[in-house]
Amino acid sequence: MILETQRLSLRPLQVSDAEFLFPILNDPEVMAHWDIPEIDDPDLVRAIVEGQVADTASGKAFHWTIRTLDGATFLGACDLSDIDRWHKRAEIGFLLGRDVWGQGYALEATRSVISYAAAMGVRRLSARTHLGNLRSDALLEKLGFEEEGLLRGHVLRDGEHRDCRLFGLLL
Ligand SMILES: CC(C)(COP(=O)(O)OP(=O)(O)OC[C@H]1O[C@@H](n2cnc3c(N)ncnc32)[C@H](O)[C@@H]1OP(=O)(O)O)[C@@H](O)C(=O)NCCC(=O)NCCS
């Protein structure tokens, strides 16, 4: 399903998008609050993208790329994962290349993903941020998510256990 907003085109992720995602997943600043550190191996990014494309095909998740409306500039990616049709819930995720932060693109893209989730019957969205991921927290709060708790020691990253904030939005 292609989603279009005022400035953006969200297209289903394809394996060939791995080359555009690599520089983003290779950037330590973008990956500072991700569950895994920045990735140096393009083949690993390709393997991750292949898994995400397979999850989208099987209905477990939806992964989109985010580009400008004319398709010329690759900006990032967003997704719905852990889709549970019985309980009508899913988790939302997003990332953008560092050079395009601060322009409202994440807000615009995630708003359209939330509308899509609502249209497919999802009634609860969750999101999880590492403690200190202030930009993501701000985005989620702008979208109407409420903080629901602290997941202590949820992520093991670079040899340290990190706490995560859990957010929820009822649609
Ligand atoms: C999380 C992330 C996607 C947020 O990106 P972002 O560009 O800061 O988010 P937004 O789209 O909400 O943009 C908000 C900023 O754009 C500005 N802006 C400019 N034009 C705007 C517009 N038309 N509409 C809304 N905001 C606009 C806002 O003022 C705000 O700037 P500020 O942060 O300096 O106050 C980005 O930081 C990222 O990719 N992080 C790394 C990956 C990550 O951690 N993902 C989350 C894992 S849970």
The ligand as a Gaussian input file, in Angstrom:
#p B3LYP/6-31G(d) Opt

LIG

0 1
 C       13.073000      10.172000      15.734000
 C       13.283000      10.955000      14.449000
 C       12.636000      10.228000      13.282000
 C       12.631000      12.331000      14.644000
 O       12.938000      13.158000      13.546000
 P       12.595000      14.736000      13.595000
 O       12.924000      15.285000      12.288000
 O       13.222000      15.311000      14.818000
 O       11.042000      14.671000      13.882000
 P        9.847000      15.566000      13.380000
 O        9.382000      15.172000      12.053000
 O        8.821000      15.500000      14.480000
 O       10.422000      17.000000      13.274000
 C       10.308000      17.858000      14.357000
 C       11.200000      19.031000      14.136000
 O       10.959000      19.595000      12.849000
 C       10.618000      20.988000      12.971000
 N        9.733000      21.276000      11.821000
 C       10.109000      21.968000      10.731000
 N        9.109000      22.014000       9.854000
 C        8.071000      21.319000      10.400000
 C        6.765000      21.004000       9.963000
 N        6.315000      21.387000       8.759000
 N        5.976000      20.248000      10.761000
 C        6.411000      19.837000      11.973000
 N        7.651000      20.111000      12.446000
 C        8.473000      20.852000      11.665000
 C       10.028000      21.085000      14.354000
 O       10.113000      22.388000      14.851000
 C       10.937000      20.136000      15.115000
 O       12.203000      20.714000      15.322000
 P       12.924000      20.719000      16.734000
 O       13.162000      19.287000      17.106000
 O       14.192000      21.470000      16.519000
 O       11.929000      21.370000      17.649000
 C       14.775000      11.146000      14.154000
 O       15.371000      11.868000      15.202000
 C       15.501000       9.825000      13.979000
 O       15.517000       9.242000      12.909000
 N       16.168000       9.333000      15.054000
 C       16.984000       8.136000      15.013000
 C       16.170000       6.888000      14.891000
 C       15.338000       6.625000      16.117000
 O       15.813000       6.788000      17.235000
 N       14.108000       6.201000      15.892000
 C       13.178000       5.919000      16.933000
 C       13.357000       4.603000      17.516000
 S       12.032000       4.348000      18.678000

